[in-house]
Amino acid sequence: MKSKSLSGVFAISFLTAGLLFTAIFIFPYEILKSIGDFLSSDRNLESLTPGRIITLKSFLLPLGIFLVLMGSLIWIWPEKARILIEKGASQIRQIRERVLKDGRILLNDLWRGRPDRAETSSLIAIVLLAIMLRLMMITRPAEYDEAYTFIAFARKSFRQILIDYNVPNNHIFHTILVRLSYLMFGSDLWQIRLPTFLASLLLVISTYFLGRNLYNRKSGIISAILAATLPSLVVKSVSARGYIIVTLMMVVALLAGNYVIQKKNIAGWFILALSCAIGFFTVPVMIFPCGFIFIWLFSLGLTKQYHQDYVNIFSWMKYLFCTGFLLIFMVMLLYLPVVLNINTGRTPNIHNFLYPIPFGEYLASAPTALGILILEWFSGLNELLFFILIAGFILSLLLNRSILKQPLPMSLILIVYILAAILIIKPPSIFLRIWIWILPLLLMWSAAGIVGALDWAATKFSKPYISHGLTGILVLGVAVNGTVAIRSASLKGTYTQDPAVIPVTAFLKSQIANNDLVIVSSSSNARYWYYFYKSDIPDQVIRNRKRAFADVYVIVNTESSPACGNETLETVLKYFGPNSDLLDMSKVDLVYKYDYASVYQIGTFPARIQRAYSAH
């Protein structure tokens, strides 16, 4: 009786849900909309658009058919269903108990592996230096992308952040953190940059642990000091974008991967999947570091580097592939709100970060792009230190078996993987932000090669102070170089993309009224959006051209602009201005000029404007 009752409950539940989902698929939009309106508090469910209904139906039909099929099978064979249900419940309990047990083991291992007092002191000093350098840059003028992120996304509700991916500037997880910081502290630049700033400090700490766990303590210290002071990393660490979070999640995933190699632990595998999923939820470029991590772990399985608890390669591969499937499920679940928000005419650009180009063109541009990337990575680094790092990277390859004790160097796996990835996918390789996750790995391998060579020399000549002394000199040199470079950059405004935006905004603040119109090109508009917002100038002044307006002001950036291109008054008006019939071009005055930025005031025809927008 009990088995029939249990099976009957499952059968009826599955059949009811399946028939309901199938019915929703069959019902026309008008009926579903009327039901939704009836159930909503204001009797008007505006979010239930035809596009969303189409997307919803594509999920509900296969789900409904599956549930009806399962319910029918349970109804026909209740005893077999009961046995399967009980076995499934037992498996779930066992997995839950195993995860809790492995979680406690993982926490105990983390506690036992904590740094000693000397290491902790060194790490605290490095983090304090990282904080100091980042604070020098955290209030520099807004970059285009971070200004766009704040104005277009972070000011909106959490629901809107989760569903709106019509442009790839919305790094969803990072945007959520920016909104939290904005709600708690405010909208100053340091406040919207706070999530990235904190993530960068965690990156310094996790880079230390990765270098220590894979190699040794001295490698960890040098890796951390490099991550803390490398100018390009410092600048990206105070930019309100998600790429530093992706890099942090990559390092955390590598730490988890290194842990599960040495110990069979479900909690470790779960952290590996979770960290990769968070990276994906931040920026889809996580596909690159995630692919590298799984290929690295796959290669370790082929060479039987896993712990003996895995018994054989099939057991290892089972855990690896199950983790991969768990990761895919997590990413699909996280992006489900985006997928369900597909509106008519507005398709989410989930893959817009790739921008593929023709294969021949890509090969031809690759050497130049690589040179630009290296220059951007190591800008501000002393030439001697640069060559020392290059030498350290080469040494890490040569000394791989003695310092890493793995048949295949991680760096060699990465090189082959990246070459394959860029030839197949052809991403925009000149962008530092796409490949910034590689930097901590390069720094770690360089540190490991340098330490390995110094330790070899110390052993060879029986003089251990050689290794300790030269390591100390290197750490001091890196710290001094980073401090001088960032201090100089902060004074000179080296990393300021558009320095004219602040004085131009201040001028316009004193000139314009709320019903005026400001025209600016798309190459710099987001920065003006942010500074207009901070100056309490209404959004409509610069973001709404489809309205009646009084005076018109046009911002033109000449060829000397560092980030805004070569513009003329005619081109800005042609592509970004209102209808030319509304403007009196006989009344054009240059009212303000700052370096490369010129502000023009243009006369208008009020009667024409009134007629054009009378319907609005």
C-alpha positions in Angstrom: 0.0 0.0 0.0 2.8 2.3 0.9 4.6 1.8 -2.4 1.4 2.4 -4.4 0.8 5.5 -2.4 4.3 6.9 -2.9 4.3 6.0 -6.6 0.9 7.4 -7.0 1.9 10.8 -5.6 4.9 11.0 -8.0 2.8 9.8 -11.0 0.0 12.3 -10.4 2.5 15.2 -9.7 4.4 14.4 -12.9 1.3 14.0 -15.0 -0.3 17.2 -13.7 2.8 19.3 -14.2 3.4 17.8 -17.6 -0.1 18.3 -18.9 0.0 21.9 -17.5 3.2 22.7 -19.3 2.0 21.1 -22.5 -1.3 23.1 -22.3 0.7 26.3 -21.9 2.5 25.4 -25.1 -0.8 25.0 -26.9 -2.6 28.1 -25.6 -2.2 31.2 -27.8 -0.5 34.3 -26.5 -3.8 36.2 -25.9 -5.1 33.6 -23.5 -1.7 33.4 -21.6 -1.5 37.2 -21.4 -5.0 37.4 -20.0 -4.2 34.8 -17.4 -1.0 36.6 -16.5 -2.9 40.0 -16.2 -5.5 38.4 -14.0 -2.8 37.0 -11.6 -0.7 40.2 -11.5 -1.4 42.8 -8.7 -2.1 45.6 -11.2 -4.0 43.4 -13.7 -1.4 44.2 -16.4 1.7 41.9 -16.7 3.7 44.1 -19.1 6.8 41.8 -18.9 4.8 38.9 -20.5 5.7 39.8 -24.1 5.2 37.7 -27.2 8.9 37.1 -27.5 9.2 35.8 -23.9 6.2 33.5 -24.5 7.9 32.0 -27.5 11.0 31.4 -25.5 9.1 30.0 -22.6 7.2 27.6 -24.8 10.4 26.2 -26.3 11.3 25.1 -22.8 7.9 24.0 -21.6 7.0 21.6 -24.5 10.0 19.2 -24.1 9.7 19.5 -20.3 6.0 18.7 -20.4 6.4 15.7 -22.7 9.2 14.4 -20.4 7.0 14.8 -17.3 4.0 13.1 -18.9 6.2 10.2 -20.0 7.7 9.8 -16.6 4.3 10.0 -14.8 2.9 7.4 -17.2 5.8 5.0 -16.6 5.5 5.4 -12.8 1.7 4.8 -13.0 2.2 1.6 -15.1 5.1 0.1 -13.0 4.6 1.5 -9.4 6.8 -1.1 -7.7 9.8 -0.6 -10.0 9.3 3.2 -9.7 9.3 2.9 -5.9 12.6 1.0 -5.9 14.2 3.5 -8.2 12.9 6.4 -6.1 14.2 4.9 -2.9 17.6 4.2 -4.5 17.7 7.7 -5.8 16.9 9.2 -2.4 19.5 6.9 -0.9 22.1 8.1 -3.4 21.2 11.7 -2.7 21.7 11.2 1.0 25.0 9.5 0.5 26.2 12.3 -1.8 25.1 14.9 0.7 26.9 13.2 3.5 30.0 12.7 1.3 30.0 16.4 0.4 29.7 17.5 4.0 32.5 15.1 5.1 34.8 16.2 2.2 34.0 19.8 3.0 35.2 19.3 6.6 38.4 17.6 5.3 39.0 20.5 2.9 38.6 23.1 5.6 41.0 21.1 7.8 43.6 20.9 5.0 43.3 24.6 4.4 43.9 25.3 8.0 46.9 23.0 8.2 48.3 24.6 5.0 48.1 28.1 6.3 51.2 30.3 6.1 53.6 30.4 9.1 54.3 33.7 10.8 57.1 34.8 8.5 55.1 34.0 5.4 52.1 35.8 6.8 54.1 38.9 7.6 55.5 38.9 4.1 52.1 38.4 2.5 50.6 41.2 4.7 53.4 43.6 3.5 52.7 42.7 -0.1 49.0 43.2 0.2 49.6 46.6 1.9 51.8 47.6 -1.0 49.2 46.4 -3.4 46.6 48.6 -1.6 48.9 51.6 -1.7 49.5 51.4 -5.5 45.9 50.8 -6.3 44.8 53.8 -4.2 47.1 56.0 -6.3 45.0 55.1 -9.4 41.5 54.4 -8.1 40.2 58.0 -8.6 41.6 58.5 -12.1 39.0 59.7 -14.7 36.4 57.1 -15.8 37.1 54.8 -18.7 34.4 54.4 -21.4 33.4 50.8 -20.6 33.1 51.3 -16.8 31.1 54.5 -17.2 28.8 52.6 -19.6 28.5 49.7 -17.1 27.4 52.1 -14.3 25.1 54.3 -16.2 23.4 51.6 -18.4 23.3 48.7 -15.9 24.4 49.2 -12.3 21.9 52.0 -11.7 19.1 49.6 -12.6 17.3 47.0 -10.5 18.9 43.6 -9.8 16.2 42.0 -11.9 17.2 44.2 -14.9 20.9 43.4 -14.4 20.1 39.7 -14.5 18.1 39.7 -17.7 19.7 42.5 -19.8 22.5 41.2 -22.0 21.8 43.1 -25.2 25.3 44.5 -25.1 28.3 42.7 -23.7 29.2 45.5 -21.3 27.0 43.9 -18.7 29.4 41.6 -16.8 26.5 40.3 -14.8 28.2 39.1 -11.6 30.5 42.1 -11.5 27.6 44.5 -12.2 25.7 43.0 -9.3 28.6 43.7 -7.0 28.9 47.3 -8.4 25.2 47.9 -7.7 25.7 46.7 -4.1 28.6 49.0 -3.7 26.7 51.9 -5.2 23.7 51.3 -2.9 25.9 51.0 0.2 28.4 53.7 -0.5 27.6 55.9 -3.5 28.5 56.6 -7.1 32.0 58.1 -6.9 34.6 56.3 -9.0 36.3 54.7 -6.1 33.0 53.3 -4.9 32.0 51.7 -8.2 35.5 50.4 -8.6 35.5 48.9 -5.1 34.5 45.3 -6.2 37.4 45.1 -8.7 39.8 46.6 -6.1 38.9 44.0 -3.5 39.0 41.2 -6.1 42.5 42.3 -7.1 43.7 42.0 -3.5 42.3 38.5 -3.3 44.1 37.8 -6.6 47.4 38.8 -5.1 46.8 36.4 -2.1 45.5 33.5 -4.3 48.5 34.0 -6.7 50.8 33.5 -3.7 49.1 30.3 -2.7 49.1 29.0 -6.3 52.8 29.6 -6.6 53.5 28.1 -3.2 51.3 25.0 -3.7 52.6 24.2 -7.2 56.2 25.2 -6.6 57.5 26.5 -3.3 57.2 29.4 -0.8 59.8 31.7 -2.4 58.0 31.2 -5.8 54.7 32.2 -4.1 56.2 35.3 -2.6 57.7 36.5 -5.9 54.5 35.7 -7.8 52.5 37.7 -5.3 54.8 40.7 -5.4 54.7 40.7 -9.2 50.9 40.5 -9.2 50.7 43.3 -6.6 53.0 45.7 -8.5 52.9 45.0 -12.2 51.5 48.4 -13.6 49.1 46.8 -16.1 47.6 44.7 -13.4 47.4 47.6 -11.0 45.5 49.7 -13.6 43.0 46.8 -14.4 42.6 46.3 -10.7 40.9 49.7 -10.3 38.7 49.5 -13.4 35.1 48.8 -12.9 35.0 45.8 -15.2 34.8 42.0 -14.6 38.1 40.8 -16.0 40.0 40.8 -12.7 37.2 38.7 -11.2 37.6 36.3 -14.1 41.3 36.1 -13.4 40.7 35.6 -9.7 38.2 32.7 -10.4 40.8 31.1 -12.8 43.4 31.1 -10.0 40.9 29.7 -7.5 39.9 27.0 -10.0 43.6 26.1 -10.5 44.0 25.9 -6.7 41.0 23.6 -6.5 42.4 21.5 -9.4 45.7 21.1 -7.8 44.0 20.0 -4.6 41.9 17.3 -6.2 45.0 16.0 -8.0 46.5 15.3 -4.6 43.3 14.2 -2.8 40.0 12.6 -3.9 37.6 15.2 -2.6 34.1 16.1 -3.9 34.1 19.5 -2.2 37.3 20.3 -4.1 35.7 19.3 -7.4 32.6 21.4 -6.5 34.8 24.5 -5.8 36.4 24.0 -9.2 33.1 24.0 -11.0 31.7 26.8 -8.9 34.7 29.1 -9.4 34.5 28.5 -13.2 30.8 29.2 -13.2 31.2 32.5 -11.4 33.9 33.4 -14.0 31.4 32.6 -16.8 28.7 34.6 -15.0 31.0 37.5 -15.0 32.4 37.5 -18.5 32.0 34.6 -21.1 35.7 34.9 -21.9 36.0 32.5 -18.9 35.7 29.9 -21.6 39.5 30.4 -22.4 40.9 29.9 -18.8 38.3 27.2 -18.1 39.3 25.3 -21.2 42.9 25.4 -20.2 42.2 24.2 -16.7 40.2 21.2 -17.9 42.8 20.3 -20.5 45.6 20.5 -17.9 43.6 18.2 -15.6 42.9 15.9 -18.5 46.6 15.7 -19.4 47.4 14.9 -15.7 44.9 12.0 -15.9 46.5 10.7 -19.1 50.0 10.7 -17.4 48.5 9.2 -14.2 49.5 12.1 -11.9 46.4 11.8 -9.8 46.2 10.4 -6.3 46.0 6.7 -5.8 42.5 7.0 -4.2 41.2 7.5 -7.7 42.3 3.8 -8.4 42.5 4.2 -12.2 42.2 6.6 -15.1 38.5 5.9 -15.5 37.7 7.0 -12.0 39.7 10.2 -12.5 38.0 10.9 -15.8 34.6 10.2 -14.3 35.2 13.0 -11.7 36.6 15.3 -14.4 33.7 14.9 -16.8 31.0 15.0 -14.0 32.5 18.3 -12.9 32.4 19.6 -16.5 28.7 18.7 -16.7 28.0 20.3 -13.4 29.7 23.5 -14.6 27.6 23.5 -17.8 24.5 23.1 -15.7 25.5 25.9 -13.4 26.2 28.3 -16.3 22.9 27.4 -18.1 21.1 28.1 -14.8 22.8 31.4 -14.2 22.2 32.7 -17.8 18.6 31.4 -17.8 17.1 34.8 -17.0 19.0 36.3 -20.0 17.7 33.5 -22.3 14.1 34.0 -21.1 14.4 37.7 -21.8 14.8 37.4 -25.5 12.5 40.1 -26.9 11.4 40.6 -30.4 14.2 42.4 -32.2 16.5 42.3 -29.2 18.7 39.2 -29.1 21.2 38.8 -26.2 24.8 39.1 -27.5 26.2 36.3 -25.4 29.0 35.6 -27.9 29.7 39.2 -29.0 33.0 39.1 -27.2 34.6 37.0 -29.9 34.3 39.2 -33.0 35.8 36.6 -35.4 37.7 37.8 -38.5 38.8 36.0 -41.7 41.5 33.4 -41.1 44.1 34.9 -43.5 43.6 38.4 -42.1 44.0 37.0 -38.6 47.3 35.3 -39.4 48.7 38.4 -41.0 47.8 40.6 -38.0 48.9 38.0 -35.3 52.6 39.1 -35.0 51.7 42.8 -34.6 48.8 42.0 -32.2 51.1 39.8 -30.1 53.7 42.7 -29.9 51.0 45.1 -28.9 49.7 42.7 -26.2 53.2 42.2 -24.7 53.9 45.9 -24.7 50.5 46.5 -22.9 51.1 43.7 -20.4 54.6 44.9 -19.4 54.3 48.7 -19.8 55.9 50.5 -16.9 58.2 47.5 -16.2 61.9 48.2 -16.1 63.7 46.6 -19.1 66.1 44.6 -16.9 63.2 43.2 -14.9 61.4 42.4 -18.1 64.4 40.3 -19.4 64.8 38.6 -16.0 61.1 37.5 -16.2 61.6 36.2 -19.7 64.7 34.3 -18.6 62.7 32.9 -15.6 59.9 31.7 -17.9 62.4 29.9 -20.1 64.1 28.4 -17.1 60.8 27.1 -15.8 60.4 25.1 -19.0 63.9 23.7 -18.8 63.7 22.9 -15.1 60.1 21.6 -15.2 60.7 18.1 -14.0 62.7 19.2 -11.0 60.6 22.2 -9.9 57.0 21.0 -10.8 57.5 17.3 -11.0 55.0 16.8 -13.8 55.8 15.3 -17.2 54.3 18.2 -19.2 55.0 21.8 -18.2 51.8 23.8 -17.5 53.2 26.6 -19.6 53.7 24.4 -22.6 50.1 23.1 -22.3 48.9 26.7 -22.2 50.9 27.7 -25.3 49.5 24.9 -27.3 46.0 25.5 -26.0 46.1 29.2 -26.8 47.5 28.7 -30.3 44.7 26.2 -31.0 42.0 28.4 -29.5 43.0 31.6 -31.4 43.3 29.7 -34.7 39.8 28.1 -34.2 37.9 30.9 -32.5 40.0 33.9 -33.6 39.2 36.2 -30.7 40.4 39.9 -30.6 43.9 39.0 -29.3 45.1 42.6 -29.1 42.9 43.3 -26.1 44.6 42.9 -22.8 41.3 42.4 -21.1 40.6 39.2 -23.0 43.9 37.6 -22.1 44.6 39.2 -18.7 44.0 35.9 -16.9 47.3 34.7 -18.4 49.4 37.3 -16.6 49.4 35.7 -13.1 50.4 32.4 -14.7 53.3 34.0 -16.6 54.4 35.8 -13.5 54.2 32.6 -11.4 56.2 30.6 -14.0 58.9 33.3 -14.2 59.1 33.3 -10.4 59.4 29.5 -10.3 62.1 29.5 -13.0 64.2 32.2 -11.2 63.9 30.5 -7.8 64.6 27.1 -9.3 67.8 28.4 -11.0 68.9 30.2 -7.8 68.3 27.2 -5.6 70.3 25.0 -8.1 73.2 27.4 -8.0 73.1 27.6 -4.2 73.2 23.8 -4.0 75.8 23.5 -6.6 78.2 25.9 -4.8 77.0 25.1 -1.3 76.1 28.7 -0.6 72.4 29.0 0.3 72.7 32.7 1.0 73.1 33.2 -2.8 69.5 32.2 -3.3 68.1 34.1 -0.4 70.0 37.2 -1.1 69.2 37.4 -4.8 65.6 36.6 -4.1 65.4 39.5 -1.6 67.1 41.9 -4.1 64.6 40.8 -6.8 61.6 41.3 -4.5 62.9 44.7 -3.5 63.5 45.7 -7.2 60.0 44.7 -8.2 58.5 46.6 -5.4 60.5 49.8 -6.1 59.8 49.5 -9.9 56.1 49.2 -9.3 55.9 52.0 -6.9 57.9 54.4 -9.1 55.9 53.5 -12.2 52.5 53.9 -10.7 53.4 57.1 -8.9 54.7 58.6 -12.2 51.6 57.4 -14.0 49.2 58.9 -11.5 51.0 62.3 -11.6 51.1 62.4 -15.4 47.7 60.9 -16.0 49.2 58.2 -18.2 46.2 55.9 -18.1 43.6 58.6 -18.5 41.6 57.9 -21.7 39.8 61.2 -22.1 41.1 64.0 -19.9 39.0 66.7 -21.5 35.7 65.2 -20.3 35.8 66.7 -16.8 36.5 70.4 -17.8 34.0 70.2 -20.7 31.4 68.9 -18.4 32.1 71.6 -15.9 31.7 74.3 -18.6 28.5 72.8 -19.9 27.1 72.6 -16.4 27.4 76.4 -16.2 25.8 76.9 -19.6 23.0 74.5 -20.4 19.4 74.3 -19.2 17.4 71.1 -18.6 15.7 71.4 -22.0 18.9 71.8 -24.0 20.5 69.1 -26.1 24.1 68.0 -26.0 25.4 65.9 -28.9 28.6 63.8 -28.6 29.9 60.9 -30.6 29.7 57.2 -29.5 33.4 57.1 -29.0 33.2 59.2 -25.8 29.5 59.5 -24.9 29.5 57.1 -21.9 32.1 59.1 -20.1 30.0 62.2 -20.5 26.9 60.3 -19.3 28.7 59.5 -16.1 30.1 63.0 -15.5 26.7 64.6 -16.4 25.1 62.3 -13.9 27.7 63.3 -11.2 27.0 67.0 -12.1 23.3 66.6 -11.6 22.6 67.2 -15.3 19.4 65.3 -16.3 20.0 62.2 -18.5 17.7 63.5 -21.2 20.0 66.4 -22.0 22.6 64.0 -23.5 20.8 60.7 -23.9 17.5 61.6 -25.5 17.6 63.2 -28.9 13.9 62.3 -29.8 12.3 65.2 -28.0 11.8 68.9 -28.3 14.8 71.0 -27.3 16.0 74.5 -27.0 19.7 75.2 -27.6 22.1 72.6 -29.1 25.7 72.0 -28.0 28.0 69.7 -29.9 31.2 68.2 -28.5 33.8 67.5 -31.1 37.1 65.6 -30.5 39.9 66.4 -32.9 42.6 64.0 -34.2 44.8 64.8 -31.2 42.3 63.0 -28.9 43.9 60.0 -27.1 40.8 57.8 -27.2 38.1 59.5 -29.3 39.3 59.5 -32.9 39.4 62.2 -35.5 36.1 64.1 -35.6 34.6 67.2 -37.2 31.5 69.1 -36.4 29.9 67.8 -39.7 30.6 64.2 -39.0 29.3 64.3 -35.4 26.1 66.0 -36.5 25.6 63.6 -39.4 25.8 60.4 -37.4 24.7 61.5 -33.9 22.8 64.8 -34.2 19.0 65.5 -34.7 17.4 66.2 -38.1 19.5 68.8 -39.9 16.3 70.7 -40.9 15.9 71.7 -37.2 19.3 73.3 -36.9 20.2 76.8 -38.1 23.8 76.3 -39.3 24.2 80.0 -40.0 24.4 80.4 -36.2 27.4 78.3 -35.2 29.7 79.5 -32.4 32.8 77.9 -30.8 32.0 78.5 -27.2 34.6 76.5 -25.4 37.9 74.7 -26.2 40.0 72.4 -24.0 43.0 70.7 -25.7 41.5 68.4 -28.3 37.8 69.0 -27.3 35.8 71.8 -28.9 32.2 72.7 -27.9 30.0 74.4 -30.5 26.6 76.1 -29.9 24.2 75.9 -32.8 21.1 77.8 -33.4 17.7 76.1 -33.9 14.4 76.7 -35.6 11.9 76.6 -32.6 8.8 76.4 -34.8 10.1 73.4 -36.8 11.1 71.7 -33.6 7.7 72.3 -32.1 6.0 70.8 -35.2 8.4 67.8 -35.4 7.8 66.8 -31.8 4.2 68.1 -31.2 3.0 64.4 -31.4 5.3 63.5 -28.5 
